[in-house]
Amino acid sequence: MMTTYSLRTTSFLIVLAISMLGVSCGKGKCAKPDVEKIKASISMAAGGLTISGAAGAVEPGATVTITDAAGVSTTVTANKDGSFFAPFGQSNAGLGDTLSITQKTNKCAESDPTKTVIQQP
């Protein structure tokens, strides 16, 4: 028969084990998107600001978030090869402005941002 003391001790140990398990099983951050494979440009033919990533720019199927200096953002899902295309019509960013790009998947938490500068096409 368990005493009140042993029940409390057992309960405490179970709670402690569960909390430690949560810490050790937490998701780490995703790697930053590969800035060398990302291009941000403004083209009137394409309808304004567009951001594209070549194959391998991000993890396949990642959620990619692009944010301008004013905090306006857009989110797209990467293709199976890690490429993506994001029209960004709601941004007022222009040539020479910097955009922040992050990625996240169901395997990892949102990455630190990669910075890219908007260029001519």
Phi and psi in radians as a Rosetta constraint file:
Dihedral C 1 N 2 CA 2 C 2 CIRCULARHARMONIC -1.530 0.35
Dihedral N 2 CA 2 C 2 N 3 CIRCULARHARMONIC 2.440 0.35
Dihedral C 2 N 3 CA 3 C 3 CIRCULARHARMONIC -1.515 0.35
Dihedral N 3 CA 3 C 3 N 4 CIRCULARHARMONIC 2.951 0.35
Dihedral C 3 N 4 CA 4 C 4 CIRCULARHARMONIC -1.047 0.35
Dihedral N 4 CA 4 C 4 N 5 CIRCULARHARMONIC -0.698 0.35
Dihedral C 4 N 5 CA 5 C 5 CIRCULARHARMONIC -1.079 0.35
Dihedral N 5 CA 5 C 5 N 6 CIRCULARHARMONIC -0.788 0.35
Dihedral C 5 N 6 CA 6 C 6 CIRCULARHARMONIC -1.227 0.35
Dihedral N 6 CA 6 C 6 N 7 CIRCULARHARMONIC -0.561 0.35
Dihedral C 6 N 7 CA 7 C 7 CIRCULARHARMONIC -1.149 0.35
Dihedral N 7 CA 7 C 7 N 8 CIRCULARHARMONIC -0.757 0.35
Dihedral C 7 N 8 CA 8 C 8 CIRCULARHARMONIC -1.118 0.35
Dihedral N 8 CA 8 C 8 N 9 CIRCULARHARMONIC -0.750 0.35
Dihedral C 8 N 9 CA 9 C 9 CIRCULARHARMONIC -1.096 0.35
Dihedral N 9 CA 9 C 9 N 10 CIRCULARHARMONIC -0.776 0.35
Dihedral C 9 N 10 CA 10 C 10 CIRCULARHARMONIC -1.099 0.35
Dihedral N 10 CA 10 C 10 N 11 CIRCULARHARMONIC -0.781 0.35
Dihedral C 10 N 11 CA 11 C 11 CIRCULARHARMONIC -1.064 0.35
Dihedral N 11 CA 11 C 11 N 12 CIRCULARHARMONIC -0.766 0.35
Dihedral C 11 N 12 CA 12 C 12 CIRCULARHARMONIC -1.054 0.35
Dihedral N 12 CA 12 C 12 N 13 CIRCULARHARMONIC -0.788 0.35
Dihedral C 12 N 13 CA 13 C 13 CIRCULARHARMONIC -1.136 0.35
Dihedral N 13 CA 13 C 13 N 14 CIRCULARHARMONIC -0.638 0.35
Dihedral C 13 N 14 CA 14 C 14 CIRCULARHARMONIC -1.158 0.35
Dihedral N 14 CA 14 C 14 N 15 CIRCULARHARMONIC -0.803 0.35
Dihedral C 14 N 15 CA 15 C 15 CIRCULARHARMONIC -1.079 0.35
Dihedral N 15 CA 15 C 15 N 16 CIRCULARHARMONIC -0.755 0.35
Dihedral C 15 N 16 CA 16 C 16 CIRCULARHARMONIC -1.079 0.35
Dihedral N 16 CA 16 C 16 N 17 CIRCULARHARMONIC -0.773 0.35
Dihedral C 16 N 17 CA 17 C 17 CIRCULARHARMONIC -1.106 0.35
Dihedral N 17 CA 17 C 17 N 18 CIRCULARHARMONIC -0.730 0.35
Dihedral C 17 N 18 CA 18 C 18 CIRCULARHARMONIC -1.133 0.35
Dihedral N 18 CA 18 C 18 N 19 CIRCULARHARMONIC -0.755 0.35
Dihedral C 18 N 19 CA 19 C 19 CIRCULARHARMONIC -1.161 0.35
Dihedral N 19 CA 19 C 19 N 20 CIRCULARHARMONIC -0.664 0.35
Dihedral C 19 N 20 CA 20 C 20 CIRCULARHARMONIC -1.204 0.35
Dihedral N 20 CA 20 C 20 N 21 CIRCULARHARMONIC -0.641 0.35
Dihedral C 20 N 21 CA 21 C 21 CIRCULARHARMONIC -1.082 0.35
Dihedral N 21 CA 21 C 21 N 22 CIRCULARHARMONIC -0.719 0.35
Dihedral C 21 N 22 CA 22 C 22 CIRCULARHARMONIC -1.091 0.35
Dihedral N 22 CA 22 C 22 N 23 CIRCULARHARMONIC -0.662 0.35
Dihedral C 22 N 23 CA 23 C 23 CIRCULARHARMONIC -1.216 0.35
Dihedral N 23 CA 23 C 23 N 24 CIRCULARHARMONIC -0.764 0.35
Dihedral C 23 N 24 CA 24 C 24 CIRCULARHARMONIC -1.327 0.35
Dihedral N 24 CA 24 C 24 N 25 CIRCULARHARMONIC -0.350 0.35
Dihedral C 24 N 25 CA 25 C 25 CIRCULARHARMONIC -1.768 0.35
Dihedral N 25 CA 25 C 25 N 26 CIRCULARHARMONIC 0.137 0.35
Dihedral C 25 N 26 CA 26 C 26 CIRCULARHARMONIC -1.152 0.35
Dihedral N 26 CA 26 C 26 N 27 CIRCULARHARMONIC 2.708 0.35
Dihedral C 26 N 27 CA 27 C 27 CIRCULARHARMONIC -1.333 0.35
Dihedral N 27 CA 27 C 27 N 28 CIRCULARHARMONIC 2.354 0.35
Dihedral C 27 N 28 CA 28 C 28 CIRCULARHARMONIC -1.445 0.35
Dihedral N 28 CA 28 C 28 N 29 CIRCULARHARMONIC 2.964 0.35
Dihedral C 28 N 29 CA 29 C 29 CIRCULARHARMONIC -1.261 0.35
Dihedral N 29 CA 29 C 29 N 30 CIRCULARHARMONIC 2.543 0.35
Dihedral C 29 N 30 CA 30 C 30 CIRCULARHARMONIC -1.175 0.35
Dihedral N 30 CA 30 C 30 N 31 CIRCULARHARMONIC 2.765 0.35
Dihedral C 30 N 31 CA 31 C 31 CIRCULARHARMONIC -1.162 0.35
Dihedral N 31 CA 31 C 31 N 32 CIRCULARHARMONIC 2.691 0.35
Dihedral C 31 N 32 CA 32 C 32 CIRCULARHARMONIC -1.122 0.35
Dihedral N 32 CA 32 C 32 N 33 CIRCULARHARMONIC 2.565 0.35
Dihedral C 32 N 33 CA 33 C 33 CIRCULARHARMONIC -1.013 0.35
Dihedral N 33 CA 33 C 33 N 34 CIRCULARHARMONIC 2.602 0.35
Dihedral C 33 N 34 CA 34 C 34 CIRCULARHARMONIC -1.382 0.35
Dihedral N 34 CA 34 C 34 N 35 CIRCULARHARMONIC 1.751 0.35
Dihedral C 34 N 35 CA 35 C 35 CIRCULARHARMONIC -1.058 0.35
Dihedral N 35 CA 35 C 35 N 36 CIRCULARHARMONIC -0.474 0.35
Dihedral C 35 N 36 CA 36 C 36 CIRCULARHARMONIC -1.162 0.35
Dihedral N 36 CA 36 C 36 N 37 CIRCULARHARMONIC -0.336 0.35
Dihedral C 36 N 37 CA 37 C 37 CIRCULARHARMONIC -1.867 0.35
Dihedral N 37 CA 37 C 37 N 38 CIRCULARHARMONIC 0.189 0.35
Dihedral C 37 N 38 CA 38 C 38 CIRCULARHARMONIC -2.039 0.35
Dihedral N 38 CA 38 C 38 N 39 CIRCULARHARMONIC 2.397 0.35
Dihedral C 38 N 39 CA 39 C 39 CIRCULARHARMONIC -2.294 0.35
Dihedral N 39 CA 39 C 39 N 40 CIRCULARHARMONIC 2.273 0.35
Dihedral C 39 N 40 CA 40 C 40 CIRCULARHARMONIC -2.031 0.35
Dihedral N 40 CA 40 C 40 N 41 CIRCULARHARMONIC 2.190 0.35
Dihedral C 40 N 41 CA 41 C 41 CIRCULARHARMONIC -2.550 0.35
Dihedral N 41 CA 41 C 41 N 42 CIRCULARHARMONIC 2.801 0.35
Dihedral C 41 N 42 CA 42 C 42 CIRCULARHARMONIC -1.969 0.35
Dihedral N 42 CA 42 C 42 N 43 CIRCULARHARMONIC 2.188 0.35
Dihedral C 42 N 43 CA 43 C 43 CIRCULARHARMONIC -2.455 0.35
Dihedral N 43 CA 43 C 43 N 44 CIRCULARHARMONIC 2.159 0.35
Dihedral C 43 N 44 CA 44 C 44 CIRCULARHARMONIC -1.144 0.35
Dihedral N 44 CA 44 C 44 N 45 CIRCULARHARMONIC -0.568 0.35
Dihedral C 44 N 45 CA 45 C 45 CIRCULARHARMONIC -1.124 0.35
Dihedral N 45 CA 45 C 45 N 46 CIRCULARHARMONIC -0.603 0.35
Dihedral C 45 N 46 CA 46 C 46 CIRCULARHARMONIC -1.552 0.35
Dihedral N 46 CA 46 C 46 N 47 CIRCULARHARMONIC 0.006 0.35
Dihedral C 46 N 47 CA 47 C 47 CIRCULARHARMONIC 1.575 0.35
Dihedral N 47 CA 47 C 47 N 48 CIRCULARHARMONIC 0.362 0.35
Dihedral C 47 N 48 CA 48 C 48 CIRCULARHARMONIC 2.031 0.35
Dihedral N 48 CA 48 C 48 N 49 CIRCULARHARMONIC -2.499 0.35
Dihedral C 48 N 49 CA 49 C 49 CIRCULARHARMONIC -1.296 0.35
Dihedral N 49 CA 49 C 49 N 50 CIRCULARHARMONIC 2.249 0.35
Dihedral C 49 N 50 CA 50 C 50 CIRCULARHARMONIC -2.320 0.35
Dihedral N 50 CA 50 C 50 N 51 CIRCULARHARMONIC 2.565 0.35
Dihedral C 50 N 51 CA 51 C 51 CIRCULARHARMONIC -2.211 0.35
Dihedral N 51 CA 51 C 51 N 52 CIRCULARHARMONIC 2.270 0.35
Dihedral C 51 N 52 CA 52 C 52 CIRCULARHARMONIC -2.332 0.35
Dihedral N 52 CA 52 C 52 N 53 CIRCULARHARMONIC 2.591 0.35
Dihedral C 52 N 53 CA 53 C 53 CIRCULARHARMONIC -2.152 0.35
Dihedral N 53 CA 53 C 53 N 54 CIRCULARHARMONIC 2.298 0.35
Dihedral C 53 N 54 CA 54 C 54 CIRCULARHARMONIC -1.280 0.35
Dihedral N 54 CA 54 C 54 N 55 CIRCULARHARMONIC 2.947 0.35
Dihedral C 54 N 55 CA 55 C 55 CIRCULARHARMONIC -0.882 0.35
Dihedral N 55 CA 55 C 55 N 56 CIRCULARHARMONIC 2.297 0.35
Dihedral C 55 N 56 CA 56 C 56 CIRCULARHARMONIC 1.529 0.35
Dihedral N 56 CA 56 C 56 N 57 CIRCULARHARMONIC 0.026 0.35
Dihedral C 56 N 57 CA 57 C 57 CIRCULARHARMONIC -1.137 0.35
Dihedral N 57 CA 57 C 57 N 58 CIRCULARHARMONIC -0.623 0.35
Dihedral C 57 N 58 CA 58 C 58 CIRCULARHARMONIC -2.444 0.35
Dihedral N 58 CA 58 C 58 N 59 CIRCULARHARMONIC 3.082 0.35
Dihedral C 58 N 59 CA 59 C 59 CIRCULARHARMONIC -1.191 0.35
Dihedral N 59 CA 59 C 59 N 60 CIRCULARHARMONIC 2.496 0.35
Dihedral C 59 N 60 CA 60 C 60 CIRCULARHARMONIC -0.960 0.35
Dihedral N 60 CA 60 C 60 N 61 CIRCULARHARMONIC 2.284 0.35
Dihedral C 60 N 61 CA 61 C 61 CIRCULARHARMONIC 1.306 0.35
Dihedral N 61 CA 61 C 61 N 62 CIRCULARHARMONIC 0.107 0.35
Dihedral C 61 N 62 CA 62 C 62 CIRCULARHARMONIC -1.148 0.35
Dihedral N 62 CA 62 C 62 N 63 CIRCULARHARMONIC 2.668 0.35
Dihedral C 62 N 63 CA 63 C 63 CIRCULARHARMONIC -1.511 0.35
Dihedral N 63 CA 63 C 63 N 64 CIRCULARHARMONIC 2.082 0.35
Dihedral C 63 N 64 CA 64 C 64 CIRCULARHARMONIC -1.874 0.35
Dihedral N 64 CA 64 C 64 N 65 CIRCULARHARMONIC 2.209 0.35
Dihedral C 64 N 65 CA 65 C 65 CIRCULARHARMONIC -2.053 0.35
Dihedral N 65 CA 65 C 65 N 66 CIRCULARHARMONIC 2.210 0.35
Dihedral C 65 N 66 CA 66 C 66 CIRCULARHARMONIC -1.959 0.35
Dihedral N 66 CA 66 C 66 N 67 CIRCULARHARMONIC 2.263 0.35
Dihedral C 66 N 67 CA 67 C 67 CIRCULARHARMONIC -2.275 0.35
Dihedral N 67 CA 67 C 67 N 68 CIRCULARHARMONIC 2.331 0.35
Dihedral C 67 N 68 CA 68 C 68 CIRCULARHARMONIC -1.569 0.35
Dihedral N 68 CA 68 C 68 N 69 CIRCULARHARMONIC 3.095 0.35
Dihedral C 68 N 69 CA 69 C 69 CIRCULARHARMONIC -1.090 0.35
Dihedral N 69 CA 69 C 69 N 70 CIRCULARHARMONIC -0.452 0.35
Dihedral C 69 N 70 CA 70 C 70 CIRCULARHARMONIC -1.447 0.35
Dihedral N 70 CA 70 C 70 N 71 CIRCULARHARMONIC -0.056 0.35
Dihedral C 70 N 71 CA 71 C 71 CIRCULARHARMONIC 1.578 0.35
Dihedral N 71 CA 71 C 71 N 72 CIRCULARHARMONIC 0.058 0.35
Dihedral C 71 N 72 CA 72 C 72 CIRCULARHARMONIC -1.334 0.35
Dihedral N 72 CA 72 C 72 N 73 CIRCULARHARMONIC 2.341 0.35
Dihedral C 72 N 73 CA 73 C 73 CIRCULARHARMONIC -2.361 0.35
Dihedral N 73 CA 73 C 73 N 74 CIRCULARHARMONIC 2.821 0.35
Dihedral C 73 N 74 CA 74 C 74 CIRCULARHARMONIC -2.415 0.35
Dihedral N 74 CA 74 C 74 N 75 CIRCULARHARMONIC 2.640 0.35
Dihedral C 74 N 75 CA 75 C 75 CIRCULARHARMONIC -2.262 0.35
Dihedral N 75 CA 75 C 75 N 76 CIRCULARHARMONIC 2.377 0.35
Dihedral C 75 N 76 CA 76 C 76 CIRCULARHARMONIC -2.355 0.35
Dihedral N 76 CA 76 C 76 N 77 CIRCULARHARMONIC 2.902 0.35
Dihedral C 76 N 77 CA 77 C 77 CIRCULARHARMONIC -1.851 0.35
Dihedral N 77 CA 77 C 77 N 78 CIRCULARHARMONIC 2.294 0.35
Dihedral C 77 N 78 CA 78 C 78 CIRCULARHARMONIC -1.226 0.35
Dihedral N 78 CA 78 C 78 N 79 CIRCULARHARMONIC 2.688 0.35
Dihedral C 78 N 79 CA 79 C 79 CIRCULARHARMONIC -1.310 0.35
Dihedral N 79 CA 79 C 79 N 80 CIRCULARHARMONIC 3.062 0.35
Dihedral C 79 N 80 CA 80 C 80 CIRCULARHARMONIC -1.111 0.35
Dihedral N 80 CA 80 C 80 N 81 CIRCULARHARMONIC -0.362 0.35
Dihedral C 80 N 81 CA 81 C 81 CIRCULARHARMONIC -1.715 0.35
Dihedral N 81 CA 81 C 81 N 82 CIRCULARHARMONIC 0.103 0.35
Dihedral C 81 N 82 CA 82 C 82 CIRCULARHARMONIC 1.476 0.35
Dihedral N 82 CA 82 C 82 N 83 CIRCULARHARMONIC 0.178 0.35
Dihedral C 82 N 83 CA 83 C 83 CIRCULARHARMONIC -1.604 0.35
Dihedral N 83 CA 83 C 83 N 84 CIRCULARHARMONIC 2.843 0.35
Dihedral C 83 N 84 CA 84 C 84 CIRCULARHARMONIC -2.736 0.35
Dihedral N 84 CA 84 C 84 N 85 CIRCULARHARMONIC 2.820 0.35
Dihedral C 84 N 85 CA 85 C 85 CIRCULARHARMONIC -2.443 0.35
Dihedral N 85 CA 85 C 85 N 86 CIRCULARHARMONIC 2.260 0.35
Dihedral C 85 N 86 CA 86 C 86 CIRCULARHARMONIC -2.351 0.35
Dihedral N 86 CA 86 C 86 N 87 CIRCULARHARMONIC 1.825 0.35
Dihedral C 86 N 87 CA 87 C 87 CIRCULARHARMONIC -1.212 0.35
Dihedral N 87 CA 87 C 87 N 88 CIRCULARHARMONIC 2.468 0.35
Dihedral C 87 N 88 CA 88 C 88 CIRCULARHARMONIC -2.333 0.35
Dihedral N 88 CA 88 C 88 N 89 CIRCULARHARMONIC 1.012 0.35
Dihedral C 88 N 89 CA 89 C 89 CIRCULARHARMONIC -1.141 0.35
Dihedral N 89 CA 89 C 89 N 90 CIRCULARHARMONIC -0.452 0.35
Dihedral C 89 N 90 CA 90 C 90 CIRCULARHARMONIC -1.401 0.35
Dihedral N 90 CA 90 C 90 N 91 CIRCULARHARMONIC -0.107 0.35
Dihedral C 90 N 91 CA 91 C 91 CIRCULARHARMONIC -1.500 0.35
Dihedral N 91 CA 91 C 91 N 92 CIRCULARHARMONIC 2.528 0.35
Dihedral C 91 N 92 CA 92 C 92 CIRCULARHARMONIC -1.743 0.35
Dihedral N 92 CA 92 C 92 N 93 CIRCULARHARMONIC 0.224 0.35
Dihedral C 92 N 93 CA 93 C 93 CIRCULARHARMONIC -1.137 0.35
Dihedral N 93 CA 93 C 93 N 94 CIRCULARHARMONIC 2.609 0.35
Dihedral C 93 N 94 CA 94 C 94 CIRCULARHARMONIC -2.278 0.35
Dihedral N 94 CA 94 C 94 N 95 CIRCULARHARMONIC -3.062 0.35
Dihedral C 94 N 95 CA 95 C 95 CIRCULARHARMONIC -0.910 0.35
Dihedral N 95 CA 95 C 95 N 96 CIRCULARHARMONIC 2.346 0.35
Dihedral C 95 N 96 CA 96 C 96 CIRCULARHARMONIC 1.501 0.35
Dihedral N 96 CA 96 C 96 N 97 CIRCULARHARMONIC -0.212 0.35
Dihedral C 96 N 97 CA 97 C 97 CIRCULARHARMONIC -1.316 0.35
Dihedral N 97 CA 97 C 97 N 98 CIRCULARHARMONIC 2.735 0.35
Dihedral C 97 N 98 CA 98 C 98 CIRCULARHARMONIC -1.809 0.35
Dihedral N 98 CA 98 C 98 N 99 CIRCULARHARMONIC 2.436 0.35
Dihedral C 98 N 99 CA 99 C 99 CIRCULARHARMONIC -2.023 0.35
Dihedral N 99 CA 99 C 99 N 100 CIRCULARHARMONIC 2.579 0.35
Dihedral C 99 N 100 CA 100 C 100 CIRCULARHARMONIC -1.833 0.35
Dihedral N 100 CA 100 C 100 N 101 CIRCULARHARMONIC 2.369 0.35
Dihedral C 100 N 101 CA 101 C 101 CIRCULARHARMONIC -2.247 0.35
Dihedral N 101 CA 101 C 101 N 102 CIRCULARHARMONIC 2.254 0.35
Dihedral C 101 N 102 CA 102 C 102 CIRCULARHARMONIC -2.196 0.35
Dihedral N 102 CA 102 C 102 N 103 CIRCULARHARMONIC 2.887 0.35
Dihedral C 102 N 103 CA 103 C 103 CIRCULARHARMONIC -2.408 0.35
Dihedral N 103 CA 103 C 103 N 104 CIRCULARHARMONIC 2.680 0.35
Dihedral C 103 N 104 CA 104 C 104 CIRCULARHARMONIC -2.616 0.35
Dihedral N 104 CA 104 C 104 N 105 CIRCULARHARMONIC 2.668 0.35
Dihedral C 104 N 105 CA 105 C 105 CIRCULARHARMONIC -2.351 0.35
Dihedral N 105 CA 105 C 105 N 106 CIRCULARHARMONIC 3.129 0.35
Dihedral C 105 N 106 CA 106 C 106 CIRCULARHARMONIC -1.307 0.35
Dihedral N 106 CA 106 C 106 N 107 CIRCULARHARMONIC -0.144 0.35
Dihedral C 106 N 107 CA 107 C 107 CIRCULARHARMONIC -1.688 0.35
Dihedral N 107 CA 107 C 107 N 108 CIRCULARHARMONIC -0.310 0.35
Dihedral C 107 N 108 CA 108 C 108 CIRCULARHARMONIC -2.606 0.35
Dihedral N 108 CA 108 C 108 N 109 CIRCULARHARMONIC 2.713 0.35
Dihedral C 108 N 109 CA 109 C 109 CIRCULARHARMONIC -1.368 0.35
Dihedral N 109 CA 109 C 109 N 110 CIRCULARHARMONIC 2.918 0.35
Dihedral C 109 N 110 CA 110 C 110 CIRCULARHARMONIC -0.944 0.35
Dihedral N 110 CA 110 C 110 N 111 CIRCULARHARMONIC 2.352 0.35
Dihedral C 110 N 111 CA 111 C 111 CIRCULARHARMONIC -1.274 0.35
Dihedral N 111 CA 111 C 111 N 112 CIRCULARHARMONIC 2.909 0.35
Dihedral C 111 N 112 CA 112 C 112 CIRCULARHARMONIC -1.194 0.35
Dihedral N 112 CA 112 C 112 N 113 CIRCULARHARMONIC 2.689 0.35
Dihedral C 112 N 113 CA 113 C 113 CIRCULARHARMONIC -1.310 0.35
Dihedral N 113 CA 113 C 113 N 114 CIRCULARHARMONIC 2.545 0.35
Dihedral C 113 N 114 CA 114 C 114 CIRCULARHARMONIC -1.732 0.35
Dihedral N 114 CA 114 C 114 N 115 CIRCULARHARMONIC 2.451 0.35
Dihedral C 114 N 115 CA 115 C 115 CIRCULARHARMONIC -1.833 0.35
Dihedral N 115 CA 115 C 115 N 116 CIRCULARHARMONIC 2.402 0.35
Dihedral C 115 N 116 CA 116 C 116 CIRCULARHARMONIC -2.416 0.35
Dihedral N 116 CA 116 C 116 N 117 CIRCULARHARMONIC 2.609 0.35
Dihedral C 116 N 117 CA 117 C 117 CIRCULARHARMONIC -1.795 0.35
Dihedral N 117 CA 117 C 117 N 118 CIRCULARHARMONIC 2.398 0.35
Dihedral C 117 N 118 CA 118 C 118 CIRCULARHARMONIC -1.272 0.35
Dihedral N 118 CA 118 C 118 N 119 CIRCULARHARMONIC 2.244 0.35
Dihedral C 118 N 119 CA 119 C 119 CIRCULARHARMONIC -2.156 0.35
Dihedral N 119 CA 119 C 119 N 120 CIRCULARHARMONIC 2.983 0.35
Dihedral C 119 N 120 CA 120 C 120 CIRCULARHARMONIC -1.245 0.35
Dihedral N 120 CA 120 C 120 N 121 CIRCULARHARMONIC 2.580 0.35
